Amino acid sequence: MVKVVRRHVCYFDEPGKQNTELVTELVIEAVSQRLEAGANKNIVVASTSSETAAKFARTLKAKTDLLYVAEAPYRQEIIAMPTSKKWWK
């Protein structure tokens, strides 16, 4: 059987937060579709301010085990916050 991979590419005229929000929505939609198709339920999200991770958590919390990694701006170090204890087994 032949496996088909489809990709969606977005190009923006200008950088900015508005692009991040649009791309976040597109990625959440793609991840949601993959989860419904039976893909791995373990998702890792990198988020500088935690806003993207929070959006993923709100949208996909019932469908996945989400691990997000964020930079603490006041400490400049990486922290990890799992949403379930499954990651610690």
C-alpha positions as CSV (number, residue, x, y, z in Angstrom):
1,M,0.0,0.0,0.0
2,V,1.2,3.5,-0.9
3,K,1.4,6.0,2.0
4,V,0.5,9.6,1.1
5,V,1.8,12.5,3.1
6,R,0.1,15.9,2.7
7,R,1.7,19.1,3.9
8,H,0.3,22.6,4.3
9,V,2.7,25.5,3.9
10,C,2.0,29.1,5.0
11,Y,4.0,32.1,4.0
12,F,3.5,35.5,5.7
13,D,4.4,39.0,4.4
14,E,5.4,40.3,7.8
15,P,6.5,38.6,11.1
16,G,4.3,39.1,14.1
17,K,2.1,37.6,16.8
18,Q,-0.9,37.4,14.5
19,N,1.0,34.8,12.4
20,T,1.7,32.7,15.5
21,E,-1.9,32.7,16.4
22,L,-3.0,31.6,12.9
23,V,-0.3,28.9,12.7
24,T,-1.2,27.7,16.2
25,E,-4.8,27.2,15.1
26,L,-3.7,25.3,12.0
27,V,-1.4,23.1,13.9
28,I,-4.0,22.3,16.6
29,E,-6.4,21.3,13.8
30,A,-3.8,19.1,12.2
31,V,-2.9,17.4,15.5
32,S,-6.5,16.9,16.3
33,Q,-7.1,15.2,12.9
34,R,-4.0,12.9,13.5
35,L,-5.3,12.0,17.0
36,E,-8.7,11.1,15.5
37,A,-6.9,8.9,13.0
38,G,-5.2,7.0,15.8
39,A,-1.9,8.7,16.0
40,N,0.3,8.6,19.1
41,K,-1.5,10.5,22.0
42,N,1.8,11.9,23.5
43,I,2.2,15.5,22.3
44,V,5.1,17.8,23.1
45,V,4.6,21.6,22.7
46,A,7.4,24.2,23.0
47,S,6.2,27.6,24.0
48,T,8.3,30.6,25.0
49,S,5.5,32.4,26.9
50,S,3.2,29.4,27.6
51,E,0.4,31.0,25.7
52,T,0.6,28.4,22.8
53,A,0.9,25.5,25.3
54,A,-2.2,26.8,27.1
55,K,-4.2,27.0,23.9
56,F,-3.1,23.4,23.0
57,A,-4.1,22.2,26.6
58,R,-7.5,23.9,26.4
59,T,-8.3,22.5,23.0
60,L,-6.8,19.0,23.1
61,K,-7.0,18.1,26.9
62,A,-9.5,15.3,26.4
63,K,-7.7,13.8,23.4
64,T,-4.1,13.7,24.4
65,D,-1.4,13.5,27.0
66,L,0.3,16.9,26.6
67,L,3.8,17.8,27.7
68,Y,4.8,21.4,27.3
69,V,8.2,23.0,27.7
70,A,8.4,26.7,28.3
71,E,11.1,29.3,29.2
72,A,10.6,31.1,32.4
73,P,11.3,34.7,31.3
74,Y,12.4,35.8,34.8
75,R,14.7,32.9,35.3
76,Q,15.9,32.2,31.7
77,E,15.8,28.5,32.2
78,I,13.7,25.7,30.8
79,I,10.9,24.2,32.7
80,A,8.6,21.3,31.9
81,M,5.0,20.9,33.1
82,P,3.3,17.6,32.2
83,T,-0.5,17.5,32.2
84,S,-0.7,13.9,33.4
85,K,1.4,11.7,35.6
86,K,1.9,9.2,32.8
87,W,5.1,11.0,31.7
88,W,6.7,10.2,35.1
89,K,6.4,6.4,34.9
